[in-house]
């Protein structure tokens, strides 16, 4: 399996292919995304950290420089400031108590493979108490491979008292599999560009509406009412924390703000199917800022699950690079596995997944393809295809493009009867987040370190003796984790 070096990047399966009929036709051979992704400054936006406390006149001092305080978080010692000119930015550092000022970054996402779509007939049977009777459960090799069905049979379905925050592109919160599971009162958006779309064109919908599709797929793997497809749990409450835009871009400030929001709004688990990296050289203060945010979340009792990335990179030997967010403290970093062909081992290492003996905590289903042999077509339950997709409803508000006047053009998913299949470590991570939610329901809240311990100790050891660079401590086993 070829491996390439990871550069500054975010990871996610975001590009979507053309719609298909009731089955998925073979799609054209896909290409792995480049190892390097584009990065640009977020003009006029800065992250400001303080040594201890913010001065009482902090907002006024920022306003005097022409800026606005978007976020001021005493617990993490972090503020996000916008509207400051480059000439005035240096003066932020002269404010009493300020330790560091860093320009925000906007990062563009890349894909390991384009997603596909399939039609699904109107489904009216609620399978929340028996997820194996979901209409397209036969397509879910992923849930069977981690023995989630064994846990469901024993009544381990999760609890609505447990909350998982989905830090992503938003959620199609009234899709059949998700309707009633998403707490909109605790959901929010940190994406101004998407908020403008919502205000102008979707004023009656929540601002966490998913204009991309990725977040909906991720959310469904955590918790689903199992009309069409099952999640690891079927009763867990979700909150949407939109930190990625319709275009698939996001910022460090938005992501860190999202982590703090989730921790402060009683999320027991946060799933972050996103990531990137940057050189540690000259960025020590920025690493410290990230660490402060994740340490704060841990103290608040929130388990954080992150995707390892899709660049086939060795995270243990990628130079003087900080991998966001596998290198952050207290996280569970997840690599991807899946069958490359229909008769292949469901625990085969995914061709795109990042790896590293010290970096990877556990592995989970993310989907795969036979990249080494030209993407072999197999007869999957959904039809002849080249990949073991991870399925969900396609977001009804997924935007394909814009008119000349800026109005969004929706895809055929607007009808509400389309499914989307994705592959990526983005899909592996929420399987672990769903398992974490089950463990919280079993063992109680506010114990993120214990949750991680249970996930690790119950994983199936599939690699070399000891910690494996591809599987970490092993592939998760839902049934074992809940004592079955």
C-alpha positions, 0 to 999 in steps of 0.5 A: 500500500503506497503511503504519501506524506501528509501536509497541511490539510483537512480530511473528509469525503465531500465531493458528490457524484451524479444521482443514480437510479434505485441501485448504484451503478458502477462509478468511474474510477476515483482518484485519491485526493492530493496530499497537500490542500490549499490554505489561506488566511482568514482576512481580519480574523485572529485567535487571541489567547490569554495567560490567565484572565481577559481584562474587563475592557477587552471587548472595548480595546478590540473595538477601538482597533476596529474589531469585534469579539466573536468569542470570548471563553474564559475557561479556555483562555481563548477569544476569536476577534474579527474585523481587525486590519493587518496594521492593527493586528499587532496591537492586539498583542499589547492588550493587558494579559494577552499571551498570543495573537494568531491569524486564523486559517481557512482550509479547503477540504479534499476527498479520498473518493467521490460519494455516490447516490441511490434512490430509496422508496418511501419508508414508513416503518420505524425500526428504532427498537430493532435496527436490523429491520431497517429497509436498507440494513442489508447494505450495512456491512459496517454495522455487522462488522463491529457487532452492533447488531449483537448489542441491539439484540440485547437492548443496547440502543443508547439513551436520549439522555446522552448527547453527541455533538457533530462538528461538521457541515450541519445535519439534515435534522428532519430526514427520516432516520434523524427526525426527532433525534437532533436537539435544535435548541443546543445546535448552532453554526459557526459558518457565516457564509452558510448562515447567509444562505440560510437567512436568504433562502431557507429562513424557516429552517435551522442554520445547521441545515446541511448544504453539503451532505457530509455531516448528515452521513456522519450523524447517521452512523452515530444515531439513527431511527433506522427507517432506512439505515441503522446507526450504532445507536438509535436513541442517542441525542445529537446536536449539530455544531456547524463548523464546515461550510457548503463548500467544504471549507472551515477555519481553525477558529470555527472548529475550536469555537465548536469544541467549546460550544459542545463542551459548554452545552452538555455534550457527552461526546463530540465527533470531529470528522475533520482535521489537518496539520501544520508545522510545529516550527514557529507555531508552539503557541498555536499548539498550546491554544489547541491543547488548552481547548481540548484540555478544557473539554476533557475537564468538562467531561466530554469524550472527543473522537477524531478522524485520522485522515485520508492521505495514506500518511504515517503520522508518526513520521511526518516531520515536525508536523502537528496533526489536527486533531490526532495530536491533541490531548485526550482524543480518540484517533480513528483509522479506517477499515473495510472490504475492498471487494464484496467477499473481502475481509471487512477489517482490511485496512482502507487504502487511503487511511492515515496510520501510525503506531502512536497516533492511531487509537482504534480502527472502525469501518470507513469503507474501502476499494480495491485501489491496487487492482484498478478498483474492481467491480463487485456485486454489492447488495446495492448493485455492481460497484467499486467500493464498500460505501457507508450509507445514509440519507442524502441531505435534502438541502445539499447544494449543487451550485448557484445561479448567476444571482447567487440563489442555491441550486438543490440536487435531486436529494431535495425530494427526500428519497435519496441515499448517499454513500461515502468512504473515508476516515470521516465515516470511521470516526462516528462509529466510535463516537456512537460506541462512546455514547453507548458506554456513557449510557452504561457507565455514566456521564463525565468520565471521558478517560474511562470511556476511552479505556473501555473502547480500547480494552474491548477492541479486537486485536487484528494487527501485530502484537501490541499497538498496530500502526494501522489498527491502533489497539484494534477494531472496535467491538460494540458488543464486547464494549457493553459487556456482551 
